[in-house]
Amino acid sequence: MKKLAILTVISLCFITGCGGTKTMVCTRTANQNNMEMDLHYEVEYTKKDVNKVKTTEKIKSSSEALLETYKSTIEAAYEPYKDIEHYNYNVTIEGDTLISTTEIDYDKIDTEKLLEVDSANGKLIKDGKINIEELRSAYESLGATCEN
C-alpha cells in the first residue's frame, strides 16, 4: 500500500511538473536627486517560463512638478500597450509619492502584439515565452536583488 502511495505521488509530480508555480521577488531602493525610489517586481513562473509579472514602482519626492513629469513620462511609455489584453497598468500620485503598478499575464497575452509595439521586447520573448533566468538577469542589470 505504501509503495502505491509513493508511486502515485511520483507520477503526479511528473504529470503536474512537481513544485508547480514558483515566485521570484526582485527589489531595489535608491535615493538620488532628492527622490526616493522603491521598486518591487513579483514574478510567477513554472519551470523556466514566466507566467505573470506584477510590478510596483514608487517614487517619493517633495517636488510635485518632478512627480508630474515622471507620471507623464511613464504614461507615455505605457500608452502603446493600452489596448493589449492581459497587460494592465496604473500610474497615480498619492501625496508625495508616484505609484506605478503593472500586471502582465504572459500565459494569456498575445506576445506577438508586444513585439509589434516594441521589437526590443524580443530580447526577452522567445517563441512566445519569457525565460525566468533571462528576466532575472534583466532586473539585476538594473540594480535589483532577486530571490526565489
MDTraj code that builds the backbone (N, CA, C; nanometers):
import mdtraj as md
import numpy as np

residues = "MET LYS LYS LEU ALA ILE LEU THR VAL ILE SER LEU CYS PHE ILE THR GLY CYS GLY GLY THR LYS THR MET VAL CYS THR ARG THR ALA ASN GLN ASN ASN MET GLU MET ASP LEU HIS TYR GLU VAL GLU TYR THR LYS LYS ASP VAL ASN LYS VAL LYS THR THR GLU LYS ILE LYS SER SER SER GLU ALA LEU LEU GLU THR TYR LYS SER THR ILE GLU ALA ALA TYR GLU PRO TYR LYS ASP ILE GLU HIS TYR ASN TYR ASN VAL THR ILE GLU GLY ASP THR LEU ILE SER THR THR GLU ILE ASP TYR ASP LYS ILE ASP THR GLU LYS LEU LEU GLU VAL ASP SER ALA ASN GLY LYS LEU ILE LYS ASP GLY LYS ILE ASN ILE GLU GLU LEU ARG SER ALA TYR GLU SER LEU GLY ALA THR CYS GLU ASN".split()
xyz = np.array([
    [0.0819, -0.1188, 0.0000],
    [0.0000, 0.0000, 0.0000],
    [0.0866, 0.1256, 0.0000],
    [0.1943, 0.1236, 0.0824],
    [0.2836, 0.2384, 0.0878],
    [0.3490, 0.2638, -0.0475],
    [0.3887, 0.1553, -0.1149],
    [0.4539, 0.1675, -0.2459],
    [0.3597, 0.2317, -0.3465],
    [0.2314, 0.1949, -0.3417],
    [0.1327, 0.2515, -0.4326],
    [0.1180, 0.4021, -0.4081],
    [0.1148, 0.4421, -0.2822],
    [0.1030, 0.5842, -0.2483],
    [0.2247, 0.6620, -0.2977],
    [0.3422, 0.6064, -0.2788],
    [0.4654, 0.6728, -0.3235],
    [0.4671, 0.6841, -0.4750],
    [0.4285, 0.5771, -0.5450],
    [0.4235, 0.5805, -0.6914],
    [0.3231, 0.6838, -0.7405],
    [0.2105, 0.6937, -0.6713],
    [0.1084, 0.7920, -0.7093],
    [0.1637, 0.9335, -0.6969],
    [0.2311, 0.9616, -0.5868],
    [0.2890, 1.0943, -0.5659],
    [0.3943, 1.1238, -0.6721],
    [0.4804, 1.0285, -0.6997],
    [0.5847, 1.0473, -0.8015],
    [0.5221, 1.0685, -0.9386],
    [0.4188, 0.9900, -0.9714],
    [0.3516, 1.0060, -1.1002],
    [0.2880, 1.1437, -1.1120],
    [0.2204, 1.1888, -1.0063],
    [0.1599, 1.3219, -1.0079],
    [0.2655, 1.4297, -1.0266],
    [0.3798, 1.4069, -0.9652],
    [0.4904, 1.5020, -0.9769],
    [0.5315, 1.5185, -1.1230],
    [0.5439, 1.4078, -1.1937],
    [0.5835, 1.4141, -1.3348],
    [0.4744, 1.4750, -1.4212],
    [0.3499, 1.4428, -1.3916],
    [0.2380, 1.4932, -1.4715],
    [0.2184, 1.6430, -1.4510],
    [0.2250, 1.6879, -1.3271],
    [0.1953, 1.8288, -1.2975],
    [0.3182, 1.9179, -1.2944],
    [0.4352, 1.8617, -1.3058],
    [0.5551, 1.9434, -1.3061],
    [0.6128, 1.9621, -1.1675],
    [0.5674, 1.8902, -1.0708],
    [0.6172, 1.8895, -0.9335],
    [0.6707, 2.0253, -0.8878],
    [0.6087, 2.0798, -0.7940],
    [0.6538, 2.2094, -0.7453],
    [0.5638, 2.3187, -0.7975],
    [0.5054, 2.2978, -0.9124],
    [0.4115, 2.3934, -0.9685],
    [0.4700, 2.5318, -0.9846],
    [0.3875, 2.6299, -0.9585],
    [0.4261, 2.7690, -0.9764],
    [0.5148, 2.8154, -0.8619],
    [0.6208, 2.8848, -0.8992],
    [0.7113, 2.9441, -0.8006],
    [0.7076, 3.0947, -0.8178],
    [0.7634, 3.1648, -0.7194],
    [0.7655, 3.3110, -0.7251],
    [0.9066, 3.3628, -0.7021],
    [0.9460, 3.4561, -0.7866],
    [1.0724, 3.5274, -0.7691],
    [1.0351, 3.6723, -0.7363],
    [1.1017, 3.7290, -0.6372],
    [1.0777, 3.8686, -0.5996],
    [1.2085, 3.9445, -0.6165],
    [1.2017, 4.0543, -0.6896],
    [1.3186, 4.1398, -0.7106],
    [1.2869, 4.2782, -0.6554],
    [1.3826, 4.3364, -0.5847],
    [1.3615, 4.4683, -0.5261],
    [1.4847, 4.5562, -0.5451],
    [1.4586, 4.6841, -0.5424],
    [1.5675, 4.7820, -0.5473],
    [1.5185, 4.9098, -0.4814],
    [1.6030, 4.9682, -0.4010],
    [1.5743, 5.1002, -0.3455],
    [1.6911, 5.1912, -0.3802],
    [1.6610, 5.3184, -0.3951],
    [1.7659, 5.4155, -0.4265],
    [1.7220, 5.5536, -0.3807],
    [1.8175, 5.6334, -0.3433],
    [1.7951, 5.7738, -0.3096],
    [1.8877, 5.8561, -0.3970],
    [1.8299, 5.9395, -0.4820],
    [1.9116, 6.0248, -0.5674],
    [1.8323, 6.1470, -0.6120],
    [1.8998, 6.2546, -0.6315],
    [1.8390, 6.3784, -0.6797],
    [1.7106, 6.4156, -0.6039],
    [1.7168, 6.4119, -0.4714],
    [1.6029, 6.4485, -0.3864],
    [1.4790, 6.3620, -0.4071],
    [1.5002, 6.2372, -0.4470],
    [1.3868, 6.1459, -0.4570],
    [1.4273, 6.0068, -0.4095],
    [1.3286, 5.9372, -0.3550],
    [1.3482, 5.8005, -0.3089],
    [1.2732, 5.7073, -0.4031],
    [1.3392, 5.6003, -0.4440],
    [1.2741, 5.5025, -0.5306],
    [1.2658, 5.3695, -0.4580],
    [1.1512, 5.3058, -0.4693],
    [1.1287, 5.1741, -0.4121],
    [1.0654, 5.0900, -0.5227],
    [1.1421, 4.9945, -0.5756],
    [1.0965, 4.9140, -0.6887],
    [1.0757, 4.7702, -0.6425],
    [0.9617, 4.7123, -0.6783],
    [0.9263, 4.5769, -0.6351],
    [0.8690, 4.5013, -0.7556],
    [0.9311, 4.3876, -0.7884],
    [0.8873, 4.3055, -0.9011],
    [0.8583, 4.1644, -0.8502],
    [0.7391, 4.1162, -0.8738],
    [0.7000, 3.9818, -0.8324],
    [0.6686, 3.9014, -0.9583],
    [0.7406, 3.7900, -0.9747],
    [0.7297, 3.7110, -1.0969],
    [0.6884, 3.5682, -1.0626],
    [0.5756, 3.5251, -1.1180],
    [0.5333, 3.3861, -1.1038],
    [0.5852, 3.3107, -1.2258],
    [0.6384, 3.1917, -1.2018],
    [0.6895, 3.1111, -1.3123],
    [0.6725, 2.9627, -1.2845],
    [0.6677, 2.8869, -1.3920],
    [0.6591, 2.7426, -1.3851],
    [0.7756, 2.6870, -1.4656],
    [0.8529, 2.6026, -1.4009],
    [0.9761, 2.5508, -1.4611],
    [1.0623, 2.6701, -1.4996],
    [1.0822, 2.6951, -1.6280],
    [1.1664, 2.8079, -1.6702],
    [1.0872, 2.9207, -1.7356],
    [0.9548, 2.9053, -1.7439],
    [0.8721, 3.0028, -1.8151],
    [0.7982, 3.0962, -1.7204],
    [0.8054, 3.2248, -1.7492],
    [0.7356, 3.3276, -1.6718],
    [0.5865, 3.3199, -1.7040],
    [0.5031, 3.3190, -1.5978],
    [0.3581, 3.3168, -1.6144],
    [0.2976, 3.4565, -1.5971],
    [0.3382, 3.5245, -1.4892],
    [0.2823, 3.6561, -1.4584],
    [0.3893, 3.7447, -1.3960],
    [0.3764, 3.8730, -1.4227],
    [0.4648, 3.9718, -1.3609],
    [0.3776, 4.0804, -1.3002],
    [0.4061, 4.1132, -1.1745],
    [0.3385, 4.2237, -1.1062],
    [0.4481, 4.3176, -1.0569],
    [0.4387, 4.4434, -1.0960],
    [0.5391, 4.5402, -1.0531],
    [0.4733, 4.6539, -0.9764],
    [0.5467, 4.7040, -0.8788],
    [0.5069, 4.8253, -0.8078],
    [0.6324, 4.9105, -0.7972],
    [0.6275, 5.0252, -0.8603],
    [0.7411, 5.1175, -0.8574],
    [0.6936, 5.2475, -0.7932],
    [0.7646, 5.2878, -0.6874],
    [0.7272, 5.4095, -0.6155],
    [0.8412, 5.5100, -0.6217],
    [0.8039, 5.6332, -0.6478],
    [0.8997, 5.7435, -0.6469],
    [0.8448, 5.8477, -0.5506],
    [0.9234, 5.8777, -0.4488],
    [0.8815, 5.9754, -0.3481],
    [0.9666, 6.1008, -0.3648],
    [0.8988, 6.2155, -0.3691],
    [0.9697, 6.3426, -0.3845],
    [0.8846, 6.4555, -0.3271],
    [0.9520, 6.5575, -0.2775],
    [0.8793, 6.6750, -0.2275],
    [0.8419, 6.7678, -0.3430],
    [0.8933, 6.7400, -0.4624],
    [0.8651, 6.8230, -0.5791],
    [0.7460, 6.7680, -0.6579],
    [0.6356, 6.8393, -0.6494],
    [0.5163, 6.7991, -0.7234],
    [0.5416, 6.8025, -0.8740],
    [0.6181, 6.9010, -0.9194],
    [0.6493, 6.9132, -1.0621],
    [0.7288, 6.7918, -1.1113],
    [0.8243, 6.7471, -1.0303],
    [0.9039, 6.6293, -1.0671],
    [0.8149, 6.5063, -1.0782],
    [0.7256, 6.4874, -0.9821],
    [0.6347, 6.3732, -0.9847],
    [0.5433, 6.3782, -1.1074],
    [0.4927, 6.4951, -1.1397],
    [0.4058, 6.5106, -1.2579],
    [0.4824, 6.4794, -1.3859],
    [0.6095, 6.5219, -1.3911],
    [0.6928, 6.4928, -1.5091],
    [0.7138, 6.3429, -1.5239],
    [0.7468, 6.2760, -1.4146],
    [0.7648, 6.1306, -1.4184],
    [0.6351, 6.0607, -1.4564],
    [0.5240, 6.1079, -1.4029],
    [0.3942, 6.0475, -1.4341],
    [0.3664, 6.0553, -1.5839],
    [0.3871, 6.1722, -1.6419],
    [0.3652, 6.1893, -1.7856],
    [0.4575, 6.0998, -1.8678],
    [0.5824, 6.0903, -1.8260],
    [0.6803, 6.0075, -1.8972],
    [0.6427, 5.8598, -1.8914],
    [0.6028, 5.8134, -1.7734],
    [0.5665, 5.6721, -1.7561],
    [0.4392, 5.6402, -1.8333],
    [0.3394, 5.7276, -1.8263],
    [0.2155, 5.7045, -1.9001],
    [0.2410, 5.7003, -2.0505],
    [0.3287, 5.7860, -2.0992],
    [0.3622, 5.7847, -2.2422],
    [0.4304, 5.6537, -2.2812],
    [0.5121, 5.5998, -2.1923],
    [0.5800, 5.4730, -2.2207],
    [0.4800, 5.3573, -2.2252],
    [0.3769, 5.3618, -2.1404],
    [0.2761, 5.2556, -2.1365],
    [0.1681, 5.2710, -2.2435],
    [0.1492, 5.3898, -2.2951],
    [0.0404, 5.4182, -2.3901],
    [0.0289, 5.3156, -2.5040],
    [0.1389, 5.2747, -2.5689],
    [0.1254, 5.1786, -2.6793],
    [0.0703, 5.0416, -2.6364],
    [0.0731, 5.0116, -2.5073],
    [0.0273, 4.8826, -2.4570],
    [-0.1170, 4.8841, -2.4093],
    [-0.1822, 5.0017, -2.4133],
    [-0.3131, 5.0179, -2.3505],
    [-0.4215, 4.9251, -2.4057],
    [-0.4138, 4.8861, -2.5312],
    [-0.5182, 4.8021, -2.5901],
    [-0.4809, 4.6537, -2.5945],
    [-0.3720, 4.6173, -2.5303],
    [-0.3315, 4.4770, -2.5289],
    [-0.3945, 4.4096, -2.4068],
    [-0.4753, 4.3090, -2.4346],
    [-0.5398, 4.2356, -2.3257],
    [-0.4357, 4.1674, -2.2384],
    [-0.4615, 4.1632, -2.1104],
    [-0.3762, 4.0983, -2.0101],
    [-0.2495, 4.1774, -1.9800],
    [-0.2465, 4.3047, -2.0240],
    [-0.1384, 4.3975, -1.9896],
    [-0.2066, 4.5165, -1.9233],
    [-0.1980, 4.5229, -1.7923],
    [-0.2688, 4.6268, -1.7174],
    [-0.1699, 4.7126, -1.6392],
    [-0.1930, 4.8417, -1.6417],
    [-0.1053, 4.9327, -1.5686],
    [-0.1867, 5.0478, -1.5107],
    [-0.1286, 5.1103, -1.4104],
    [-0.1925, 5.2250, -1.3468],
    [-0.0820, 5.3154, -1.2917],
    [-0.0948, 5.4429, -1.3135],
    [0.0029, 5.5393, -1.2630],
    [-0.0742, 5.6477, -1.1877],
    [-0.0421, 5.6651, -1.0587],
    [-0.1108, 5.7645, -0.9774],
    [-0.0092, 5.8398, -0.8917],
    [-0.0523, 5.9537, -0.8435],
    [0.0261, 6.0283, -0.7452],
    [-0.0596, 6.0381, -0.6195],
    [-0.0030, 5.9900, -0.5095],
    [-0.0712, 5.9964, -0.3804],
    [0.0186, 6.0739, -0.2853],
    [-0.0198, 6.1975, -0.2578],
    [0.0625, 6.2827, -0.1719],
    [0.1955, 6.3125, -0.2384],
    [0.3050, 6.2715, -0.1743],
    [0.4383, 6.2979, -0.2284],
    [0.4989, 6.1747, -0.2965],
    [0.4102, 6.0790, -0.3364],
    [0.4586, 5.9540, -0.3947],
    [0.3863, 5.9197, -0.5243],
    [0.4646, 5.8949, -0.6278],
    [0.4122, 5.8433, -0.7537],
    [0.4150, 5.6911, -0.7431],
    [0.3045, 5.6275, -0.7782],
    [0.2966, 5.4819, -0.7720],
    [0.2572, 5.4298, -0.9100],
    [0.3439, 5.3464, -0.9653],
    [0.3186, 5.2845, -1.0949],
    [0.3071, 5.1339, -1.0732],
    [0.1915, 5.0776, -1.1113],
    [0.1723, 4.9335, -1.0986],
    [0.1448, 4.8735, -1.2359],
    [0.1952, 4.7530, -1.2546],
    [0.1756, 4.6818, -1.3797],
    [0.1475, 4.5356, -1.3495],
    [0.0549, 4.4772, -1.4230],
    [0.0289, 4.3343, -1.4157],
    [0.0224, 4.2812, -1.5582],
    [0.1058, 4.1805, -1.5850],
    [0.1100, 4.1196, -1.7174],
    [0.0928, 3.9689, -1.7010],
    [-0.0069, 3.9137, -1.7687],
    [-0.0319, 3.7700, -1.7642],
    [0.0253, 3.7092, -1.8924],
    [0.1464, 3.6575, -1.8832],
    [0.2136, 3.6018, -2.0005],
    [0.1543, 3.4691, -2.0449],
    [0.0741, 3.4049, -1.9613],
    [0.0063, 3.2822, -2.0032],
    [-0.1044, 3.3129, -2.1033],
    [-0.1586, 3.4354, -2.0970],
    [-0.2734, 3.4699, -2.1809],
    [-0.2441, 3.5779, -2.2849],
    [-0.1408, 3.6564, -2.2639],
    [-0.1155, 3.7716, -2.3507],
    [-0.0687, 3.7283, -2.4898],
    [-0.0991, 3.8088, -2.5879],
    [-0.0523, 3.7863, -2.7246],
    [0.0868, 3.8490, -2.7359],
    [0.1897, 3.7660, -2.7252],
    [0.3274, 3.8178, -2.7265],
    [0.3639, 3.8785, -2.8620],
    [0.2952, 3.8373, -2.9667],
    [0.3212, 3.8978, -3.0982],
    [0.2842, 4.0464, -3.0960],
    [0.1778, 4.0802, -3.0249],
    [0.1376, 4.2206, -3.0131],
    [0.2423, 4.2995, -2.9344],
    [0.3026, 4.2367, -2.8319],
    [0.4091, 4.3034, -2.7570],
    [0.5273, 4.3337, -2.8485],
    [0.5574, 4.2401, -2.9362],
    [0.6689, 4.2595, -3.0299],
    [0.6359, 4.3668, -3.1338],
    [0.5078, 4.3758, -3.1738],
    [0.4658, 4.4798, -3.2675],
    [0.4816, 4.6185, -3.2053],
    [0.4476, 4.6306, -3.0782],
    [0.4579, 4.7582, -3.0081],
    [0.6036, 4.8005, -2.9964],
    [0.6902, 4.7054, -2.9612],
    [0.8320, 4.7369, -2.9440],
    [0.9149, 4.6117, -2.9709],
    [0.9913, 4.6143, -3.0790],
    [1.0714, 4.4974, -3.1156],
    [1.1774, 4.4651, -3.0107],
    [1.2114, 4.5620, -2.9245],
    [1.3084, 4.5367, -2.8176],
    [1.2557, 4.4323, -2.7184],
    [1.1237, 4.4119, -2.7159],
    [1.0669, 4.3065, -2.6312],
    [1.1201, 4.1689, -2.6728],
    [1.1684, 4.1598, -2.7963],
    [1.2229, 4.0347, -2.8472],
    [1.3496, 3.9911, -2.7754],
    [1.4113, 4.0814, -2.6991],
    [1.5291, 4.0425, -2.6211],
    [1.4913, 3.9415, -2.5134],
    [1.3678, 3.9493, -2.4654],
    [1.3217, 3.8572, -2.3619],
    [1.2229, 3.7525, -2.4139],
    [1.1411, 3.7879, -2.5130],
    [1.0386, 3.6954, -2.5621],
    [1.0984, 3.6075, -2.6713],
    [1.0996, 3.4772, -2.6448],
    [1.1498, 3.3780, -2.7409],
    [1.0419, 3.2719, -2.7579],
    [0.9955, 3.2532, -2.8794],
    [0.8894, 3.1552, -2.9073],
    [0.7675, 3.1770, -2.8183],
    [0.7333, 3.3015, -2.7955],
    [0.6147, 3.3349, -2.7182],
    [0.6303, 3.3210, -2.5672],
    [0.7503, 3.2934, -2.5205],
    [0.7753, 3.2719, -2.3772],
    [0.8876, 3.3622, -2.3283],
    [0.8902, 3.3835, -2.1957],
    [0.9998, 3.4561, -2.1322],
    [1.0653, 3.3620, -2.0329],
    [1.1958, 3.3478, -2.0432],
    [1.2735, 3.2613, -1.9549],
    [1.2993, 3.3343, -1.8230],
    [1.2748, 3.2659, -1.7120],
    [1.2891, 3.3269, -1.5799],
    [1.4314, 3.3759, -1.5552],
    [1.5314, 3.3026, -1.5992],
    [1.6700, 3.3427, -1.5747],
    [1.7079, 3.4670, -1.6556],
    [1.6533, 3.4792, -1.7757],
    [1.6800, 3.5986, -1.8562],
    [1.6127, 3.7211, -1.7946],
    [1.4927, 3.7011, -1.7395],
    [1.4238, 3.8124, -1.6739],
    [1.4979, 3.8516, -1.5466],
    [1.5447, 3.7525, -1.4710],
    [1.6245, 3.7796, -1.3511],
    [1.7464, 3.8631, -1.3892],
    [1.8126, 3.8237, -1.4939],
    [1.9314, 3.8945, -1.5415],
    [1.8990, 4.0401, -1.5767],
    [1.7850, 4.0597, -1.6415],
    [1.7432, 4.1953, -1.6804],
    [1.7189, 4.2815, -1.5564],
    [1.6494, 4.2265, -1.4564],
    [1.6238, 4.3024, -1.3340],
    [1.7535, 4.3301, -1.2596],
    [1.8410, 4.2314, -1.2509],
    [1.9672, 4.2506, -1.1799],
    [2.0564, 4.3518, -1.2511],
    [2.0478, 4.3591, -1.3836],
    [2.1268, 4.4588, -1.4569],
    [2.0812, 4.6003, -1.4255],
    [1.9563, 4.6133, -1.3745],
    [1.9036, 4.7444, -1.3328],
    [1.9341, 4.7733, -1.1866],
    [2.0068, 4.6805, -1.1215],
    [2.0451, 4.7009, -0.9828],
    [1.9543, 4.6341, -0.8812],
    [1.8597, 4.5559, -0.9262],
    [1.7678, 4.4883, -0.8343],
    [1.8339, 4.3627, -0.7766],
    [1.7868, 4.3233, -0.6596],
    [1.8286, 4.1990, -0.5956],
    [1.7106, 4.1035, -0.6052],
    [1.7359, 3.9820, -0.6558],
    [1.6268, 3.8857, -0.6774],
    [1.6426, 3.7643, -0.5873],
    [1.5288, 3.7156, -0.5379],
    [1.5253, 3.5962, -0.4542],
    [1.4087, 3.5078, -0.4974],
    [1.4292, 3.3773, -0.4948],
    [1.3217, 3.2824, -0.5281],
    [1.2595, 3.2328, -0.4010],
])
top = md.Topology()
chain = top.add_chain()
for i, resn in enumerate(residues, 1):
    res = top.add_residue(resn, chain, resSeq=i)
    for name in ("N", "CA", "C"):
        top.add_atom(name, md.element.get_by_symbol(name[0]), res)
traj = md.Trajectory(xyz[None], top)
